[in-house]
């Protein structure tokens, strides 16, 4: 991997972007003069989307080989786990030792954009990859700060849903919950013996931050004001976090061992093996559920329910993975061809099933499951019940400060301690001050 200077970013001219792809609709990922790019190897950092890093390599390799066949450009792939990806990207930004193309969590887009380390997609760049209109608007809106050319484009769409075990619900005489209160009541009824009503990734700062946002949104609260200043101590944010923590603390429907769950996979595995009746997870849980032998007729999915008095039906953030090009790449031409290929209809269709992702292309139908009801539920959540996480440079600071504070609060609960509303507000005050200091 070459060491490059980010000062070279300005050298990526609009001429390069205009000629980066000869492409029409992106369907074939290249053309006869695509192979004339010199064949310089592209480095690509992919996020872990499948059941393991090895599984990702198995899924991606045939597509990358197809890209090479069509363009003459080899691709050096590295798959990086979510616990490490943000740190690796930040290190690449500061060191200059960067790949050409990288997957990012779309919630990081505005924060990474503010570093100046990524190539902006202006109108000509979008034209080179097939145009803005090919993308679902909700997904496209996550590409960067409002009013600026985005520095990422949608790759995989995701949304949170409440998975429930049909047999457990039927045996208990329950129907899927439609309000938070019903969720808690059902979870209590389904917590018996070694079985718990719900599993959470209590040790994952990203999962905790996501649910801080969703629960706050259900309370009508924002995490940042119109000036981009953090508002973590507002009643809506604090009460939303308390509601989520209380699933373990006062409702006791979550096993205290979940504090050790540093990623969502462990909660998914508990669900698929019958240890819990419900999980709150993105639709890419399907792969791990199937890998554990649970079939899609054994579970159902509904939207994450809000409190009965909520005036909003927010059930998820607009989740997903975006694709960015480092501005210091010395192969901008090849990188743009790669972005066009990865966001083409053929590639999206090929990867949608194994990575259990929702379509980011307009008019595309979900193919991550054969269960039409589940597909329709997630498509509706994504399109009508999802809200973007704050598109501000400090968003990554929100995730790390608030998410890690929630990790600590779950740990306190798991060790027998109590977390009060005042404790949460004090922790949010500290997080707010950390964000302000970092800014």
TAGI-V931389 format. One record per backbone hydrogen bond with DSSP energy under -1.0 kcal/mol. CO is the residue of the C=O (numbers start at 1). NH is the residue of the N-H. E is the energy in kcal/mol with one decimal. If there is no record, write none. Layout:
co:CO nh:NH e:E
co:CO nh:NH e:E
This chain:
co:5 nh:8 e:-1.5
co:6 nh:9 e:-1.8
co:8 nh:11 e:-1.6
co:9 nh:12 e:-1.9
co:11 nh:13 e:-1.4
co:13 nh:17 e:-1.7
co:14 nh:18 e:-2.5
co:15 nh:19 e:-2.0
co:31 nh:34 e:-1.4
co:34 nh:37 e:-1.4
co:42 nh:76 e:-3.7
co:43 nh:100 e:-1.3
co:43 nh:101 e:-2.1
co:44 nh:78 e:-2.3
co:45 nh:103 e:-2.4
co:46 nh:80 e:-2.9
co:52 nh:56 e:-1.9
co:53 nh:57 e:-2.0
co:54 nh:58 e:-2.3
co:55 nh:59 e:-2.2
co:56 nh:60 e:-3.0
co:57 nh:61 e:-2.3
co:60 nh:64 e:-2.5
co:61 nh:65 e:-2.5
co:62 nh:66 e:-1.8
co:63 nh:67 e:-2.3
co:64 nh:68 e:-2.2
co:65 nh:69 e:-2.4
co:66 nh:70 e:-2.0
co:67 nh:71 e:-2.0
co:68 nh:72 e:-2.9
co:74 nh:42 e:-2.8
co:76 nh:44 e:-2.8
co:78 nh:46 e:-2.7
co:80 nh:48 e:-1.3
co:81 nh:84 e:-1.3
co:81 nh:85 e:-1.6
co:84 nh:88 e:-2.6
co:85 nh:89 e:-2.5
co:86 nh:90 e:-2.6
co:87 nh:91 e:-2.5
co:88 nh:92 e:-2.2
co:89 nh:93 e:-2.4
co:90 nh:94 e:-2.0
co:91 nh:95 e:-2.5
co:92 nh:96 e:-2.1
co:96 nh:4 e:-1.7
co:96 nh:98 e:-1.5
co:100 nh:326 e:-2.1
co:101 nh:45 e:-2.2
co:102 nh:324 e:-2.6
co:104 nh:322 e:-2.8
co:105 nh:108 e:-2.5
co:106 nh:109 e:-1.2
co:108 nh:112 e:-2.8
co:109 nh:113 e:-2.5
co:110 nh:114 e:-1.7
co:112 nh:115 e:-1.2
co:113 nh:116 e:-1.6
co:117 nh:327 e:-2.4
co:120 nh:122 e:-1.0
co:122 nh:126 e:-2.6
co:123 nh:127 e:-2.2
co:124 nh:128 e:-1.8
co:126 nh:131 e:-3.7
co:127 nh:130 e:-1.1
co:132 nh:135 e:-2.2
co:134 nh:362 e:-2.1
co:136 nh:140 e:-2.6
co:137 nh:141 e:-2.4
co:139 nh:142 e:-1.4
co:140 nh:143 e:-1.8
co:143 nh:151 e:-1.6
co:145 nh:148 e:-1.6
co:150 nh:121 e:-3.5
co:153 nh:323 e:-2.9
co:156 nh:321 e:-2.5
co:157 nh:358 e:-3.6
co:159 nh:283 e:-1.3
co:161 nh:281 e:-2.3
co:162 nh:302 e:-1.9
co:163 nh:279 e:-1.6
co:164 nh:300 e:-2.2
co:165 nh:169 e:-2.2
co:166 nh:170 e:-2.7
co:167 nh:171 e:-2.7
co:168 nh:172 e:-1.7
co:169 nh:174 e:-3.1
co:170 nh:173 e:-1.1
co:179 nh:183 e:-2.1
co:180 nh:184 e:-2.4
co:181 nh:185 e:-2.3
co:182 nh:186 e:-2.9
co:183 nh:187 e:-2.6
co:184 nh:188 e:-2.3
co:185 nh:189 e:-2.0
co:186 nh:190 e:-1.7
co:188 nh:191 e:-1.1
co:192 nh:195 e:-2.4
co:195 nh:192 e:-1.5
co:196 nh:277 e:-1.7
co:200 nh:202 e:-1.6
co:201 nh:204 e:-1.8
co:204 nh:208 e:-2.5
co:205 nh:209 e:-2.1
co:206 nh:210 e:-2.3
co:207 nh:211 e:-2.1
co:208 nh:212 e:-1.8
co:209 nh:213 e:-2.1
co:210 nh:214 e:-2.6
co:211 nh:215 e:-2.2
co:212 nh:216 e:-1.8
co:213 nh:217 e:-2.7
co:214 nh:218 e:-2.2
co:216 nh:221 e:-2.8
co:217 nh:220 e:-1.7
co:223 nh:231 e:-3.3
co:225 nh:228 e:-2.1
co:229 nh:225 e:-2.6
co:231 nh:234 e:-1.4
co:234 nh:238 e:-2.5
co:235 nh:239 e:-3.1
co:236 nh:240 e:-1.5
co:237 nh:241 e:-2.2
co:238 nh:242 e:-2.4
co:239 nh:243 e:-2.3
co:240 nh:244 e:-1.6
co:241 nh:245 e:-2.8
co:242 nh:246 e:-2.3
co:244 nh:247 e:-1.3
co:245 nh:248 e:-1.7
co:245 nh:249 e:-2.1
co:246 nh:251 e:-3.2
co:247 nh:253 e:-2.5
co:253 nh:198 e:-2.1
co:255 nh:258 e:-2.3
co:256 nh:259 e:-1.7
co:257 nh:260 e:-2.1
co:258 nh:261 e:-1.6
co:260 nh:262 e:-1.2
co:261 nh:203 e:-1.9
co:264 nh:268 e:-2.3
co:265 nh:269 e:-2.7
co:266 nh:270 e:-1.7
co:267 nh:271 e:-2.0
co:268 nh:272 e:-2.7
co:269 nh:273 e:-1.6
co:270 nh:275 e:-2.6
co:270 nh:276 e:-1.0
co:271 nh:274 e:-1.6
co:275 nh:196 e:-2.0
co:277 nh:165 e:-2.2
co:278 nh:199 e:-1.4
co:279 nh:163 e:-2.4
co:281 nh:161 e:-2.5
co:282 nh:285 e:-1.9
co:283 nh:286 e:-1.4
co:285 nh:289 e:-2.4
co:286 nh:290 e:-2.6
co:287 nh:291 e:-2.2
co:288 nh:292 e:-1.2
co:289 nh:294 e:-1.9
co:290 nh:293 e:-1.9
co:295 nh:298 e:-2.0
co:298 nh:166 e:-1.7
co:300 nh:164 e:-2.4
co:302 nh:162 e:-3.4
co:306 nh:180 e:-1.8
co:307 nh:310 e:-1.9
co:316 nh:387 e:-1.8
co:317 nh:319 e:-1.8
co:319 nh:158 e:-2.1
co:320 nh:106 e:-2.4
co:321 nh:155 e:-2.6
co:321 nh:156 e:-1.9
co:322 nh:104 e:-2.5
co:323 nh:153 e:-1.9
co:324 nh:102 e:-2.5
co:325 nh:119 e:-3.0
co:326 nh:329 e:-1.7
co:331 nh:335 e:-2.5
co:332 nh:336 e:-2.3
co:333 nh:337 e:-1.8
co:334 nh:338 e:-2.1
co:335 nh:339 e:-2.3
co:336 nh:340 e:-2.4
co:337 nh:341 e:-2.3
co:338 nh:342 e:-2.9
co:339 nh:343 e:-1.7
co:341 nh:344 e:-1.4
co:344 nh:348 e:-2.6
co:345 nh:349 e:-2.3
co:346 nh:350 e:-2.2
co:347 nh:351 e:-2.2
co:348 nh:352 e:-1.9
co:351 nh:355 e:-2.0
co:352 nh:357 e:-1.6
co:353 nh:356 e:-1.2
co:358 nh:157 e:-2.0
co:360 nh:136 e:-2.7
co:361 nh:364 e:-1.7
co:371 nh:375 e:-2.5
co:372 nh:376 e:-2.4
co:373 nh:377 e:-2.2
co:374 nh:378 e:-2.5
co:375 nh:379 e:-2.3
co:376 nh:380 e:-2.1
co:377 nh:381 e:-2.4
co:378 nh:382 e:-2.7
co:379 nh:383 e:-2.1
co:380 nh:384 e:-2.9
co:381 nh:385 e:-1.7
co:385 nh:315 e:-3.2
co:385 nh:316 e:-1.1
co:390 nh:392 e:-1.6
co:392 nh:395 e:-2.0
co:394 nh:398 e:-2.0
co:395 nh:399 e:-2.2
co:396 nh:400 e:-2.2
co:397 nh:401 e:-2.7
co:398 nh:402 e:-2.2
co:399 nh:403 e:-1.4
co:400 nh:404 e:-1.7
co:401 nh:405 e:-1.8
co:402 nh:406 e:-2.2
co:403 nh:407 e:-1.9
co:404 nh:408 e:-2.0
co:405 nh:409 e:-1.9
co:406 nh:410 e:-2.8
co:407 nh:411 e:-2.1
co:408 nh:412 e:-2.1
co:409 nh:413 e:-2.2
co:410 nh:414 e:-2.7
co:411 nh:415 e:-1.6
co:412 nh:417 e:-2.7
co:413 nh:416 e:-1.8
co:420 nh:424 e:-2.2
co:421 nh:425 e:-2.5
co:422 nh:426 e:-2.6
co:423 nh:427 e:-2.3
co:424 nh:428 e:-2.6
co:425 nh:429 e:-2.2
co:426 nh:430 e:-2.1
co:427 nh:431 e:-2.3
co:428 nh:432 e:-2.7
co:429 nh:433 e:-2.3
co:430 nh:434 e:-2.2
co:431 nh:435 e:-2.2
co:432 nh:436 e:-2.3
co:433 nh:437 e:-2.5
co:434 nh:438 e:-2.2
co:435 nh:439 e:-1.6
